[in-house]
């Protein structure tokens, strides 16, 4: 009708009238979007992290409140899911194509498996390249030219020890072991002094944390992914270290007696109660407990090196959040994720979480962190994002972890498998995944080409 009027009606007054009609039509098209900002909208937000970082829920609440204060028509329904629940709960949501608007599968391959199934919407459809250029974890979430998630924070693990246990064993509490040989020597002395040298639970996700000690000493992220694609094998010598060293620790009695039956979180609580000397804690728990117990009692040490080259890195877990493919509020969900990168939200994270979670964004104001130890950790985490030091589970399909590596290491620590059998169990699970997921395998190969 507009084209008819503009083409055939010449008088100025009629043209003016047509222009008025055009303006009215444009306004009518814009009204639904404008009205949507006034109508009540609920975002369903599934998140993870409280068990890794006690107190994180307070920050999540503050973050959501800060966003809704700027968008009073928006409410955010928040639901925390544990490490054991996160993947199964999301899988159940995919079956009914309903549930969260925003969810997490931590980051990496478990998340991309859902991208490839169509259960994740690309955040880059709603957020500008200029904005995302500041997100230091962006490359890990990129596939097929699009960014599929935003890392809201990073968490790394820190090896801590009780200094008084070191004194009991005749060790210098200010000079923790650096090499694997020194580490084993310290464990022997601690054992003789009546202390469980190393406390780590191998039930559930504990073997994942154990792997961080060894994976980047023998291979890069890209080389780890080659074991998934079949270019190399879990039974190769370099890939065997996490199995052989677990066997060595077990045979010498350096693990906690209940290591095979403790969940990861349970082992941290056991260490906190004094049930062992050394453990591997998430950064927030480490900072919180060091502050509670005192730096005169708890020390931090680097991972023991197998190669005699000092280790100056920590392995990262990206807390990565995405928009679900079925969300009716994708643009709003993207706006919330973008808000998480605002200066207000980043400052809130640093201040409320005691600098134990660091937003992966090059606009982060490091000067807000006054404590030298915490600033050192924050800089190490920031460097980890830029270097791509990802946790093992971020690079391995869930089925490989769930049916292979996790139970294999647990059974090894329980004494039911040899290192070779544990490696073969993991290799078999990897081969099954390749056979059952040929399309995902091809997509995995494409994604892996962008990983260092």
DAPE-V411517 format. One line per field, one symbol per residue. phi: phi as a letter, one per 40 degrees, with the letter a starting at -180 (. if undefined). A space follows every 10 residues. Layout:
# DAPE-V411517
phi: ???
This chain:
# DAPE-V411517
phi: .ccccccbbc ddcccccccc cccccccccc ddcccccccc bbccbcbbhc ccbdhccccd cccccccccc bccbbbcbbc bcdccdcdcc dccccbfahc cbabbgigcd ccdccccgcb cccccbbccc cccccccdcc bbafgbcbab ccabbbcbcb accccccdcg bcccbccbcc cccccccccc cccgbccbba cbcgcddccc cccbdccbac dccccccccg cabcccdccc dccccccccc ccgcccdbdc bccdcccccc cdcgcacbab bddccccccc ccchccbbbb bcccccbgcd cbbbcbbccb bbccccdcbc ccccccccdc ccdccccccc ccbggcbbcc accdcccccc cdcccccccc cccccccgcc cdccbbddcc ccbbcccccc ccccgcbcdc cccccccccc ccccccbccc cccdcccccc cc
